[in-house]
Each structure stands twice: as C-alpha cells, then as structure tokens.
Amino acid sequence: MLYHLLYQYFDINLFKYITFRGFYALITSFLISLIIGPYIISRLKLFQKKEGGYVRQYTPDGHELKKHTPTMGGILIVLSVLISALLWCRLDNFYVWITVFSMLSFALLGGWDDYKKIKTKKGISSKTKFIIQVLLSSFIAVSLYLYPDFNSVLYMPFLKNVHIDLGVFYILFMVFIIVGTSNAVNLTDGLDGLAIGPSLIAIASFAFFAYVAGHSKLAGYLHLPHIAGSGELTVFMMAFLGAGLGFLWFNSFPAEVFMGDAGSLSIGAVLGTVAIITKQEIVLAIVGGIFVVETLSVILQVAYFKMTGKRLFLMAPLHHHFEKKGIEEPKIVTRVWIISILLAIIALSTLKIR
C-alpha cells in the first residue's frame, strides 16, 4: 500500500528496494504486536477464565499451572503480519497473496480448533482438521501449479545439476509439504517460547532464500532457480519475523500467552508455502529440523507402543520427554534455539556448496 502510494505517485526511490521495505515491515509488525498485544491477551484471558481454563492433552502434570494462561495468541501474530504486509508489500504480486491466503486460512482453522478446545475441552476431530488442511493446501498447490511463471521442478540441495520435473505429481508433493509443516510446528508448540524460537530462525532463513531466488544475478551465481517476483516475499517474511519477535515478547518464560493452533498451523503453512515458491522444499527439512524431530518422536512413540506395548520415550513429543527427565523448561527451550541456529547455518551453507 505504501509502495503504491509513495513510490508510484511521489517517486520516492527508497520504496522500490526490497531490503528497505523488509526492514521497516519488521519494525512495523513488531511495534503493532507490542501495542495491541496487551489488549488481545487480556481479552483472551477473560474468555479462557470464563470457560474454566484449558490445558493441552498429553502434557506433564506440571502444566496444570498454565490452565489460565490464554491460548489462541496466534491471532496477535497474524494481525500484525497482515497489517504490516499490506503496508509494505507490493499488492500486485501473486506470491504475496497466495502466502497471505495460506496464513489466514490455516489461522482460521487453528483458531476454530482453539475455540472449540476452550469451550468444550475437545477440539475439532483430527480427521476433520486433516481433511480441511488437505483442501486448503490443495487450493494453494493448484493455484501455484497453474501460475504461468511457476514450474513443477524439484531442485536438490548440494547438487546444482540434479533437477526432477514431477509434473502434475508436484501438486501432491506441495500438499504434503504444507500439511506436514503446519502439523510439525503444531506438535512443537508445548513449552514457553519453544515453537516460536525455531520458527523465527526458519522465517529469517526463508526471508533470505526469497531474496536470493528473486534476484537474478544472485540466483545465477549460487546456481539457484530464479523465481521472478519471489523477492517480494522477503518483505512478507520480514513482517512475519517482526510479528514473531513481538509475540516472543509475551511468550517468553513465564509465558503470558500461548500461540495455540491459530499460530502454529499458520506459521507452518507459511513456511511450507514459501519453501515451495523459492524451490527450497528439501532445505526446509534442514532449517526446520527441530520440527522434523518432534514429529518423528510422536510417530516413533505410537509405532513402538503398538508393537511392544511399551513407550520409547517417557512422553511425546520429545520436549515432554526431557521435561519428564527433570530438565528445566527454560533450559530445554534455549537448547532447542541453539540447535535451530546451527541447523539454519547448515541450510544456508547449501547455497555455497551447491
């Protein structure tokens, strides 16, 4: 909006630069989070207290103390991103709008689930949630597949000359990426600051990937596919980064608010969508290695229990296993952040290795 008003009509050259708008999108969304955060948290707290509080199922007993800490705080992230993105992004960019749709649609699904959990202590059924996720992801995938400037080629990290054209099967692959990532972030959300930390690191990484993919010379130098127009996602992701930092302001230990499914599903959907657009789907598994491990811990726990009748971990997802072993919550979270930073460095190194 600011781009169209100030650059096109007043010829303020600064606004044509993605980096300039990206930095101010970050600052804008961060300030919006700080300004509206206390009000949203207070309203969520009143609603949750009225309903008798809420604690996620399958968590250690100590989490009962958090029953009146409001969930659904992802609303704060989504609103801050949306306002900032509308101000600083070019509104004639298809990739921006499909990513906005990804964020809003999954946030609405997650918000509905959060609301049902608080009201009835049971959210929407896993089957219903999964079907809706698949439908939303299918819309995103088909929209991208039909977009003239987009292709169905899968690029391999580390290997500059290995490309696989999946054709129409790329749609199924995209659906898998978006649904899988949204659920993986959701499973990681279990401790104060746990999910938002790795999310911020992944968001920052993909802001960089989007900038490189949208820059023809940088993409050529690093042997990456040049995706015309994808650079504008840098601005969107920087807005997301600022909103996430603002949320962390309130979510750091001891948390004043939890992101809930409204936040975790939308963050995962955006990461999956941007990874697909920038052709870094496999690199997403490296950057989001924490999300992958948390998801695998649940799968392994269920499979092992069905085969042996015993538990592989004291509790799944994995962060609860460490809680059960007596490790303090802040220490678990800090160590997860450290690992996430190292994984992001490895992921960024793939650019040069390629």
C-alpha positions in Angstrom: 0.0 0.0 0.0 2.8 2.4 0.9 4.7 1.2 -2.1 1.9 2.1 -4.5 1.1 5.4 -2.8 4.5 6.8 -2.1 6.8 5.2 -4.8 4.5 5.2 -7.8 2.9 8.6 -7.2 5.7 10.5 -5.4 8.7 8.7 -6.9 10.3 8.0 -3.5 13.0 5.7 -4.7 13.7 4.1 -1.4 10.4 2.2 -1.6 11.4 0.3 -4.6 14.1 -1.5 -2.6 13.0 -4.8 -1.1 15.6 -4.6 1.7 14.4 -1.2 2.8 10.7 -2.2 2.9 11.6 -5.5 4.5 13.4 -3.9 7.4 10.5 -1.5 8.0 8.0 -4.2 7.6 9.8 -6.0 10.5 9.8 -2.9 12.7 6.1 -2.1 11.9 4.8 -5.6 12.7 7.0 -5.7 15.9 5.5 -2.4 17.1 2.0 -3.4 16.2 2.5 -6.6 18.3 3.6 -4.6 21.3 0.8 -2.1 21.0 -2.1 -4.5 20.5 -0.7 -7.4 22.4 -1.8 -6.4 25.9 -5.4 -5.8 24.8 -5.6 -9.2 22.9 -4.1 -11.1 25.7 -6.4 -9.5 28.3 -9.5 -10.4 26.2 -8.3 -14.0 25.6 -7.5 -14.4 29.3 -11.1 -13.3 30.3 -12.6 -15.7 27.8 -10.5 -18.6 28.9 -11.0 -17.9 32.6 -14.8 -17.7 32.0 -14.7 -21.2 30.4 -12.7 -22.7 33.4 -9.3 -22.7 31.8 -7.6 -25.0 29.3 -4.6 -27.3 29.4 -3.4 -29.3 26.3 -3.9 -33.0 26.5 -1.0 -35.4 26.9 1.3 -32.9 28.8 3.1 -33.4 32.1 1.2 -32.8 35.3 3.0 -29.5 36.0 1.3 -27.9 33.0 -1.9 -27.7 35.1 -0.5 -24.5 36.4 -0.8 -23.0 33.0 -4.6 -23.6 32.7 -5.4 -19.8 32.8 -2.6 -18.7 30.5 -4.6 -17.8 27.4 -4.1 -19.7 24.1 -5.0 -18.6 20.6 -2.3 -15.9 20.8 -1.5 -16.7 17.1 -4.2 -14.0 16.4 -1.6 -11.4 17.5 1.0 -12.7 15.0 -1.5 -12.9 12.1 -2.9 -9.4 12.7 0.5 -7.8 13.0 1.8 -9.6 9.8 -1.3 -8.7 7.8 -1.3 -5.0 8.7 2.5 -4.7 8.1 2.4 -6.7 4.8 -0.5 -4.7 3.4 1.5 -1.5 4.2 4.9 -2.6 2.9 4.4 -5.3 0.3 3.6 -4.8 -3.4 0.0 -5.7 -3.7 0.3 -6.7 -7.4 2.4 -9.7 -6.5 0.8 -13.1 -6.8 3.2 -14.9 -4.4 2.4 -12.4 -1.7 -1.4 -13.0 -2.0 -1.1 -16.8 -2.1 1.1 -16.7 1.0 -1.4 -14.4 2.8 -4.2 -16.9 1.9 -2.0 -19.7 3.3 -1.5 -17.8 6.6 -5.1 -16.6 7.0 -6.8 -19.9 6.1 -4.7 -22.0 8.4 -5.0 -19.4 11.1 -8.8 -19.6 10.9 -8.7 -23.4 11.0 -6.4 -23.3 14.0 -8.5 -20.6 15.7 -11.6 -22.6 15.3 -9.9 -25.6 16.9 -8.6 -23.4 19.8 -12.1 -22.0 20.4 -13.6 -25.5 20.5 -10.9 -26.7 22.9 -11.5 -23.9 25.3 -15.3 -24.2 25.1 -15.7 -27.9 25.1 -12.2 -29.2 26.2 -12.2 -31.1 22.9 -11.2 -29.5 19.6 -12.4 -30.5 16.2 -11.7 -34.1 15.3 -8.3 -35.0 13.9 -9.9 -36.3 10.8 -11.9 -33.1 10.1 -8.8 -31.0 10.7 -6.7 -33.1 8.4 -9.3 -33.0 5.6 -9.6 -29.2 5.8 -5.8 -28.9 5.8 -5.6 -31.0 2.7 -8.3 -29.0 1.0 -6.7 -25.7 1.8 -3.3 -27.0 0.8 -4.7 -28.4 -2.5 -6.1 -24.9 -3.4 -2.7 -23.4 -2.7 -0.9 -26.1 -4.7 -3.2 -26.0 -7.7 -3.0 -22.1 -7.8 0.8 -22.3 -7.8 0.9 -25.1 -10.4 -1.4 -23.2 -12.8 0.5 -19.9 -12.3 2.3 -19.2 -15.7 5.7 -18.3 -14.1 5.8 -21.3 -11.8 7.2 -24.7 -12.7 7.0 -28.3 -11.2 10.7 -28.9 -11.0 12.2 -30.2 -7.7 15.7 -29.0 -7.0 18.2 -30.9 -4.9 20.3 -29.1 -2.2 24.1 -29.6 -2.5 23.7 -30.8 -6.2 23.5 -28.0 -8.7 22.7 -30.1 -11.8 20.1 -32.5 -10.3 16.6 -31.4 -11.1 13.4 -33.6 -11.2 10.3 -32.4 -13.0 7.5 -34.0 -11.1 4.8 -32.8 -13.4 1.3 -33.0 -12.0 2.6 -35.1 -9.1 4.2 -31.9 -7.9 0.7 -30.9 -6.6 0.7 -33.9 -4.2 4.2 -33.0 -3.1 3.2 -29.4 -2.3 0.2 -30.6 -0.3 2.4 -32.9 1.6 4.9 -30.1 2.4 2.3 -27.6 3.6 0.2 -30.1 5.6 3.3 -31.7 7.1 5.0 -28.5 8.1 1.8 -27.0 9.7 1.3 -30.1 11.8 5.0 -30.3 12.7 5.1 -26.7 14.1 1.9 -27.5 15.9 3.5 -30.6 17.6 6.5 -28.5 18.7 4.3 -25.9 20.5 4.4 -27.2 24.0 6.7 -25.0 26.2 7.1 -21.3 26.7 8.9 -19.9 23.7 9.6 -23.4 22.3 7.8 -23.2 18.9 8.3 -19.5 18.2 12.1 -19.7 18.6 12.8 -22.2 15.8 10.0 -20.6 13.8 11.7 -17.2 13.9 15.0 -18.7 12.8 13.3 -20.6 9.9 11.4 -17.4 8.9 14.6 -15.4 8.8 16.3 -18.1 6.7 13.5 -18.1 4.2 13.4 -14.3 4.0 17.0 -14.7 2.8 16.1 -17.5 0.4 13.3 -15.5 -1.1 15.6 -12.5 -1.6 18.2 -14.7 -3.4 15.6 -16.5 -5.5 14.1 -13.2 -6.6 17.5 -11.7 -7.6 18.5 -13.0 -11.0 22.3 -12.3 -10.5 22.5 -13.8 -7.0 20.4 -16.8 -8.1 22.7 -17.3 -11.1 25.9 -17.0 -9.0 24.6 -19.5 -6.5 23.2 -21.9 -9.1 19.7 -21.5 -7.7 16.5 -21.2 -9.8 15.5 -17.6 -10.4 11.8 -17.2 -9.4 10.7 -13.9 -10.8 8.6 -12.0 -8.2 9.5 -14.2 -5.3 11.8 -11.5 -3.9 8.7 -9.7 -2.7 8.2 -12.5 -0.2 11.3 -11.1 1.6 9.1 -8.2 2.7 6.3 -10.5 3.9 8.7 -12.8 5.8 10.4 -9.8 7.5 6.9 -8.7 8.6 6.4 -12.2 9.9 9.7 -12.1 11.7 8.8 -8.8 13.4 5.4 -10.2 14.5 7.1 -13.3 15.8 9.5 -11.3 17.8 6.6 -9.2 19.2 4.8 -12.5 20.2 8.0 -13.8 21.8 8.0 -10.6 24.0 4.8 -12.0 25.6 5.5 -15.8 25.1 9.0 -15.9 26.7 9.2 -17.8 30.1 6.9 -17.4 32.0 4.5 -17.1 29.1 1.7 -14.6 29.2 0.1 -16.2 26.2 0.4 -19.3 24.0 0.2 -19.2 20.2 -2.3 -22.2 20.0 -3.2 -23.8 16.7 -4.1 -20.4 15.3 -0.4 -19.5 15.4 1.3 -22.9 14.9 -0.8 -24.0 11.9 -0.4 -20.7 10.2 3.3 -20.4 10.8 3.9 -23.9 9.4 1.6 -23.3 6.4 3.5 -20.1 5.5 6.9 -21.8 5.9 5.8 -24.6 3.6 4.3 -22.3 1.0 7.4 -20.1 0.9 9.7 -23.1 0.7 7.7 -24.3 -2.3 7.8 -20.9 -4.1 11.5 -20.5 -3.5 12.2 -24.1 -4.5 13.8 -24.9 -1.1 11.4 -27.7 0.0 14.1 -30.1 1.0 16.2 -27.4 2.7 13.1 -26.7 4.8 13.6 -30.1 6.4 17.1 -28.9 7.5 16.1 -25.5 8.7 13.1 -26.9 10.5 15.0 -29.9 11.7 13.5 -29.4 15.2 10.0 -29.7 13.8 11.0 -32.9 12.0 12.5 -34.5 15.1 9.5 -33.5 17.2 7.1 -35.1 14.6 9.2 -38.2 14.3 9.2 -38.6 18.1 5.4 -38.8 18.1 5.4 -41.3 15.1 8.0 -43.5 16.8 6.3 -43.4 20.1 3.0 -44.5 18.6 4.6 -47.2 16.4 6.7 -48.6 19.2 3.8 -48.7 21.7 1.7 -50.6 19.1 4.4 -53.1 18.5 5.6 -53.7 22.1 3.1 -52.2 24.4 5.9 -50.1 25.9 6.9 -46.4 25.5 10.0 -45.5 23.6 10.1 -42.0 25.3 8.8 -41.0 28.7 6.3 -38.8 26.9 6.0 -37.5 23.3 6.6 -35.0 21.7 10.3 -35.1 22.6 10.3 -31.9 24.6 8.0 -33.5 27.2 10.4 -36.5 27.4 13.1 -34.1 28.6 10.7 -32.4 31.0 10.0 -35.8 32.5 13.7 -36.3 32.9 13.8 -33.2 35.1 15.3 -30.7 32.8 14.1 -27.2 33.5 11.8 -25.7 30.8 13.9 -22.6 30.0 17.0 -24.9 29.5 15.1 -27.1 27.1 13.9 -24.1 25.1 17.3 -22.4 25.0 19.0 -25.6 23.8 16.4 -26.0 21.1 17.1 -22.4 19.9 20.8 -23.2 19.8 20.2 -26.3 17.7 17.9 -24.4 15.4 20.6 -21.7 14.7 23.1 -24.4 13.9 20.6 -26.1 11.5 19.9 -22.8 9.8 23.7 -22.3 9.3 23.9 -25.7 7.7 20.9 -24.9 5.5 22.4 -21.6 4.3 25.7 -23.4 3.6 23.9 -25.5 1.0 23.8 -22.4 -1.2 27.6 -22.2 -1.5 28.2 -26.0 -1.5 25.8 -26.2 -4.5 
